[in-house]
Amino acid sequence: QVQLVESGGGLVQPGGSLRLSCAASGSSFSIYAMGWYRQAPGKGRESVAIISSTGGATYADSARGRFTISRDNVKKTVSLQMDGLKPEDTAVYYCNGRHPLGPNYWGQGTQVTVSS
């Protein structure tokens, strides 16, 4: 089992940057696929970026070219660098950890607001 705690959200102006971090506790972090998801008001939760246990990354079309996901298996962290933020990026961002055998874990979420 793993517990996930996000940090780094906040208010930023359009065009600005934020870096979200997710700290994991528990064992076997390195075998988890890790991801960032978001949920905007009135909308469903959507995938933003996922990084595999071997470091391969995939991005939603809306995030590609602006966001970068990375992981540090020694520190047990996963980060999301967000550049060129837009008002439509406003959402609660959730860290996710998926074990190869199926168990799926979520953090509590961190608010990102992009507004002038």
C-alpha positions as a Markdown table, in Angstrom:
| # | Residue | x | y | z |
|---|---|---|---|---|
| 1 | Gln | 0.0 | 0.0 | 0.0 |
| 2 | Val | 1.1 | 3.6 | -0.7 |
| 3 | Gln | 0.0 | 6.9 | 0.6 |
| 4 | Leu | 0.3 | 10.0 | -1.6 |
| 5 | Val | 0.5 | 13.6 | -0.5 |
| 6 | Glu | 0.4 | 16.4 | -3.1 |
| 7 | Ser | 1.8 | 19.9 | -2.7 |
| 8 | Gly | 2.6 | 22.9 | -4.9 |
| 9 | Gly | -0.7 | 24.1 | -6.0 |
| 10 | Gly | -1.8 | 27.7 | -5.9 |
| 11 | Leu | -2.9 | 30.8 | -7.8 |
| 12 | Val | -0.9 | 31.8 | -10.9 |
| 13 | Gln | -1.4 | 34.2 | -13.8 |
| 14 | Pro | -2.0 | 33.0 | -17.3 |
| 15 | Gly | 1.4 | 32.1 | -18.9 |
| 16 | Gly | 2.9 | 31.4 | -15.5 |
| 17 | Ser | 4.4 | 28.2 | -14.1 |
| 18 | Leu | 3.8 | 25.9 | -11.2 |
| 19 | Arg | 5.5 | 22.7 | -10.1 |
| 20 | Leu | 3.4 | 20.1 | -8.3 |
| 21 | Ser | 5.0 | 17.4 | -6.2 |
| 22 | Cys | 3.7 | 14.2 | -4.8 |
| 23 | Ala | 5.4 | 12.4 | -1.9 |
| 24 | Ala | 4.8 | 8.7 | -1.5 |
| 25 | Ser | 5.1 | 6.6 | 1.6 |
| 26 | Gly | 5.1 | 2.8 | 1.6 |
| 27 | Ser | 7.1 | 0.2 | -0.1 |
| 28 | Ser | 7.9 | -0.7 | -3.7 |
| 29 | Phe | 7.3 | 2.8 | -5.1 |
| 30 | Ser | 9.6 | 2.1 | -8.1 |
| 31 | Ile | 7.2 | -0.5 | -9.5 |
| 32 | Tyr | 4.2 | 1.8 | -9.5 |
| 33 | Ala | 3.1 | 3.7 | -12.6 |
| 34 | Met | 2.5 | 7.3 | -11.4 |
| 35 | Gly | 0.3 | 9.9 | -12.8 |
| 36 | Trp | -1.3 | 13.3 | -12.5 |
| 37 | Tyr | -5.0 | 13.7 | -13.0 |
| 38 | Arg | -7.2 | 16.8 | -12.7 |
| 39 | Gln | -10.9 | 17.6 | -12.2 |
| 40 | Ala | -12.3 | 20.9 | -13.0 |
| 41 | Pro | -15.6 | 22.2 | -11.5 |
| 42 | Gly | -18.6 | 20.4 | -13.1 |
| 43 | Lys | -16.3 | 18.0 | -15.1 |
| 44 | Gly | -15.0 | 14.5 | -14.7 |
| 45 | Arg | -11.5 | 13.5 | -13.6 |
| 46 | Glu | -9.1 | 13.4 | -16.6 |
| 47 | Ser | -5.6 | 12.1 | -17.0 |
| 48 | Val | -2.9 | 14.8 | -17.5 |
| 49 | Ala | 0.3 | 12.9 | -17.5 |
| 50 | Ile | 1.5 | 9.4 | -16.6 |
| 51 | Ile | 5.0 | 8.0 | -16.1 |
| 52 | Ser | 5.7 | 4.3 | -16.1 |
| 53 | Ser | 7.9 | 2.5 | -13.7 |
| 54 | Thr | 10.7 | 2.6 | -16.3 |
| 55 | Gly | 10.3 | 6.4 | -16.9 |
| 56 | Gly | 8.3 | 6.5 | -20.0 |
| 57 | Ala | 5.9 | 9.4 | -20.1 |
| 58 | Thr | 2.6 | 10.0 | -21.8 |
| 59 | Tyr | 0.6 | 13.2 | -21.9 |
| 60 | Ala | -2.9 | 14.4 | -22.6 |
| 61 | Asp | -3.1 | 16.4 | -25.7 |
| 62 | Ser | -3.9 | 19.5 | -23.6 |
| 63 | Ala | -0.7 | 19.0 | -21.6 |
| 64 | Arg | 1.8 | 17.9 | -24.2 |
| 65 | Gly | 4.5 | 20.5 | -24.9 |
| 66 | Arg | 3.6 | 22.5 | -21.7 |
| 67 | Phe | 3.8 | 20.0 | -18.9 |
| 68 | Thr | 6.6 | 17.6 | -17.9 |
| 69 | Ile | 6.2 | 14.7 | -15.5 |
| 70 | Ser | 9.2 | 13.2 | -13.7 |
| 71 | Arg | 9.9 | 10.8 | -10.9 |
| 72 | Asp | 12.6 | 10.2 | -8.3 |
| 73 | Asn | 12.5 | 6.6 | -7.1 |
| 74 | Val | 15.0 | 7.2 | -4.3 |
| 75 | Lys | 13.1 | 10.1 | -2.9 |
| 76 | Lys | 9.7 | 8.5 | -3.7 |
| 77 | Thr | 8.4 | 11.5 | -5.4 |
| 78 | Val | 6.7 | 12.4 | -8.7 |
| 79 | Ser | 6.5 | 15.9 | -10.0 |
| 80 | Leu | 4.6 | 17.8 | -12.6 |
| 81 | Gln | 6.2 | 20.9 | -14.1 |
| 82 | Met | 3.5 | 23.1 | -15.6 |
| 83 | Asp | 4.5 | 25.9 | -17.9 |
| 84 | Gly | 2.5 | 28.2 | -20.1 |
| 85 | Leu | -0.6 | 27.8 | -17.8 |
| 86 | Lys | -4.0 | 28.7 | -19.2 |
| 87 | Pro | -7.3 | 29.5 | -17.4 |
| 88 | Glu | -8.6 | 26.1 | -18.6 |
| 89 | Asp | -5.9 | 24.4 | -16.6 |
| 90 | Thr | -7.7 | 25.5 | -13.4 |
| 91 | Ala | -8.7 | 22.3 | -11.5 |
| 92 | Val | -7.9 | 20.1 | -8.5 |
| 93 | Tyr | -4.9 | 18.1 | -9.4 |
| 94 | Tyr | -4.6 | 14.5 | -8.0 |
| 95 | Cys | -1.6 | 12.3 | -7.8 |
| 96 | Asn | -2.2 | 8.6 | -8.7 |
| 97 | Gly | -0.2 | 5.5 | -8.1 |
| 98 | Arg | -1.1 | 2.3 | -9.9 |
| 99 | His | 0.4 | -1.0 | -8.8 |
| 100 | Pro | 1.1 | -3.6 | -11.6 |
| 101 | Leu | -1.3 | -6.0 | -9.9 |
| 102 | Gly | -4.1 | -3.5 | -10.0 |
| 103 | Pro | -4.5 | -1.5 | -6.7 |
| 104 | Asn | -4.9 | 2.1 | -7.4 |
| 105 | Tyr | -4.1 | 4.9 | -4.9 |
| 106 | Trp | -5.0 | 8.6 | -4.9 |
| 107 | Gly | -3.8 | 11.7 | -3.0 |
| 108 | Gln | -6.1 | 14.2 | -1.5 |
| 109 | Gly | -5.6 | 16.7 | -4.4 |
| 110 | Thr | -4.2 | 20.2 | -4.7 |
| 111 | Gln | -5.9 | 23.2 | -6.2 |
| 112 | Val | -4.5 | 25.0 | -9.2 |
| 113 | Thr | -6.1 | 28.3 | -10.2 |
| 114 | Val | -5.0 | 30.1 | -13.3 |
| 115 | Ser | -6.4 | 33.6 | -13.3 |
| 116 | Ser | -5.4 | 37.2 | -13.8 |
